[in-house]
């Protein structure tokens, strides 16, 4: 159950320190943390890179599909946690997610995304009301869904490789495309309302 790798996709996000901290503080810690730098112009703080954390830098900007595909190949664990560099995972994300993988047909499980309690303003409220939606907001146990989101997710690596990995040609919607392949193969994807990640982004109205 401790056979877990963590992956962070990085592109000029100043909040990545919060992401790494949330991974290092998990109740079950990942075996390794891999940062895939998609040719950022802002270099990663060297203080983030410790013996348990390594950085892979793309030689040019390749997009999310390529970066996730590369990360899956590089990971040394069967279970892989992806967390966007603008998010932080709840402290027991890995511990709780692993429980559902006793179901051998489960390929992935993700949870809620919530706003940072220190953020205020109209843009923040709009994002939380319109973008942070749940399929079944009244549920309190994991349930099957038919789409995959990777802002904070645990994935079974062997299933991902079996269906051909993330599409490296897709710069976006690579998670939905992978989800479709997994479901078509007969595997399951769960949403767990007890799992959550915190969005650390501060968008303006145009974003």
PAPAFI-441546 format. One line per field, with one value per residue (C-alpha): x negated, y, z; residue in three letters; chain. Coordinates in pm, whole numbers. Layout:
xx [X/...] .
yy [Y/...] .
zz [Z/...] .
code [ALA/...] .
unit [A/...] .
end
This chain:
xx [0/-298/-381/-284/-450/-340/-357/-328/-301/-470/-444/-535/-315/-445/-224/-405/-571/-230/-169/-499/-441/-99/-257/-541/-294/-67/27/-106/-399/-475/-785/-892/-780/-834/-802/-757/-858/-694/-966/-879/-1034/-1027/-1277/-1177/-1302/-1594/-1478/-1190/-1425/-1530/-1643/-1277/-1193/-1331/-1265/-1222/-1237/-1088/-1317/-1022/-664/-480/-146/27/78/-293/-393/-150/-248/-615/-542/-361/-664/-904/-714/-837/-509/-181/25/-37/103/129/173/173/-88/189/350/277/401/578/342/497/558/324/434/805/764/572/868/1082/811/890/1136/908/1128/1075/843/870/1027/1050/1235/1366/1183/1245/1126/857/1026/796/911/1197/1358/1608/1381/1310/1680/1774/1512/1625/1993/1959/1643/1605/1909/1986/2197/2380/2319/2524/2317/2088/1931/1729/1939/1873/1846/1790/1530/1178/1034/670/645/600/628/481/438/348/41/78/429/309/26/261/486/193/116/218/235/-93/49/321/236/564/853/597/763/1106/955/780/1098/1289/1029/1033/1412/1424/1183/1429/1246/1402/1346/1469/1542/1488/1648/1422/1114/1041/775/750/714/444/503/601/761/872/1200/1044/884] .
yy [0/234/168/523/784/1148/1367/1744/1912/2251/2553/2888/2836/3024/2817/2488/2505/2452/2151/1984/2053/1884/1573/1556/1589/1301/1048/785/944/881/679/953/1294/1374/1730/1756/2108/2184/2429/2702/3046/3062/2816/2589/2682/2450/2417/2205/1945/1697/1331/1221/1474/1492/1729/1629/1929/1915/2063/2265/2327/2004/2032/1821/1502/1464/1552/1307/1033/1089/1088/753/601/748/641/339/266/96/381/734/1052/1350/1694/2019/2270/2518/2275/2118/1774/1705/1537/1189/1187/893/695/721/673/347/187/195/20/-305/-316/-458/-316/40/248/591/787/1162/1394/1741/2063/2351/2710/2837/2975/3278/3387/3633/3843/3809/3604/3352/3318/3273/2998/2812/2831/2752/2544/2338/2120/1765/1506/1413/1681/1490/1170/1072/752/686/630/544/823/818/1089/1140/1458/1484/1805/1568/1196/853/623/256/269/-80/1/328/152/-127/119/304/575/941/1072/1263/1467/1632/1963/1956/1716/1436/1321/1286/1094/851/809/710/445/299/280/127/-145/-223/-52/182/541/663/1002/1016/1315/1249/1331/1689/1923/2297/2537/2795/2992/3357/3434/3771/3820/3766/3435] .
zz [0/24/-341/-440/-661/-675/-986/-1016/-1355/-1338/-1565/-1410/-1103/-800/-566/-636/-293/-132/-358/-265/105/89/-66/184/473/368/638/395/219/-150/-235/-477/-601/-968/-1097/-1474/-1576/-1910/-2019/-1770/-1784/-1402/-1261/-973/-629/-558/-197/-328/-472/-204/-228/-252/-524/-878/-1166/-1530/-1764/-2114/-2380/-2513/-2410/-2490/-2309/-2048/-2249/-2322/-1966/-1804/-2049/-1961/-1588/-1604/-1779/-1522/-1210/-1015/-835/-926/-780/-906/-754/-989/-835/-1032/-917/-831/-583/-243/-138/190/439/413/37/-33/271/187/-188/-143/36/-278/-481/-304/-595/-865/-1144/-1021/-1241/-1082/-798/-753/-519/-462/-535/-296/-272/-40/271/267/-81/-114/-384/-668/-896/-623/-537/-905/-953/-643/-741/-1112/-1161/-843/-912/-795/-975/-655/-387/-128/-146/141/2/-318/-630/-994/-1250/-1624/-1673/-1537/-1386/-1286/-1079/-781/-857/-781/-1081/-1121/-1346/-1497/-1624/-1779/-1962/-2071/-2258/-2415/-2157/-2181/-2538/-2573/-2863/-2654/-2491/-2298/-2226/-2199/-1876/-2038/-2330/-2094/-1890/-2203/-2287/-1936/-1928/-2275/-2151/-1868/-1581/-1326/-1216/-875/-724/-347/-169/131/-79/-167/-292/-235/-526/-453/-772/-766/-1104/-1233/-1419/-1764/-1661] .
code [UNK/UNK/UNK/UNK/UNK/UNK/UNK/UNK/UNK/UNK/UNK/UNK/UNK/UNK/UNK/UNK/UNK/UNK/UNK/UNK/UNK/UNK/UNK/UNK/UNK/UNK/UNK/UNK/UNK/UNK/UNK/UNK/UNK/UNK/UNK/UNK/UNK/UNK/UNK/UNK/UNK/UNK/UNK/UNK/UNK/UNK/UNK/UNK/UNK/UNK/UNK/UNK/UNK/UNK/UNK/UNK/UNK/UNK/UNK/UNK/UNK/UNK/UNK/UNK/UNK/UNK/UNK/UNK/UNK/UNK/UNK/UNK/UNK/UNK/UNK/UNK/UNK/UNK/UNK/UNK/UNK/UNK/UNK/UNK/UNK/UNK/UNK/UNK/UNK/UNK/UNK/UNK/UNK/UNK/UNK/UNK/UNK/UNK/UNK/UNK/UNK/UNK/UNK/UNK/UNK/UNK/UNK/UNK/UNK/UNK/UNK/UNK/UNK/UNK/UNK/UNK/UNK/UNK/UNK/UNK/UNK/UNK/UNK/UNK/UNK/UNK/UNK/UNK/UNK/UNK/UNK/UNK/UNK/UNK/UNK/UNK/UNK/UNK/UNK/UNK/UNK/UNK/UNK/UNK/UNK/UNK/UNK/UNK/UNK/UNK/UNK/UNK/UNK/UNK/UNK/UNK/UNK/UNK/UNK/UNK/UNK/UNK/UNK/UNK/UNK/UNK/UNK/UNK/UNK/UNK/UNK/UNK/UNK/UNK/UNK/UNK/UNK/UNK/UNK/UNK/UNK/UNK/UNK/UNK/UNK/UNK/UNK/UNK/UNK/UNK/UNK/UNK/UNK/UNK/UNK/UNK/UNK/UNK/UNK/UNK/UNK/UNK/UNK/UNK/UNK/UNK/UNK] .
unit [A/A/A/A/A/A/A/A/A/A/A/A/A/A/A/A/A/A/A/A/A/A/A/A/A/A/A/A/A/A/A/A/A/A/A/A/A/A/A/A/A/A/A/A/A/A/A/A/A/A/A/A/A/A/A/A/A/A/A/A/A/A/A/A/A/A/A/A/A/A/A/A/A/A/A/A/A/A/A/A/A/A/A/A/A/A/A/A/A/A/A/A/A/A/A/A/A/A/A/A/A/A/A/A/A/A/A/A/A/A/A/A/A/A/A/A/A/A/A/A/A/A/A/A/A/A/A/A/A/A/A/A/A/A/A/A/A/A/A/A/A/A/A/A/A/A/A/A/A/A/A/A/A/A/A/A/A/A/A/A/A/A/A/A/A/A/A/A/A/A/A/A/A/A/A/A/A/A/A/A/A/A/A/A/A/A/A/A/A/A/A/A/A/A/A/A/A/A/A/A/A/A/A/A/A/A/A] .
end
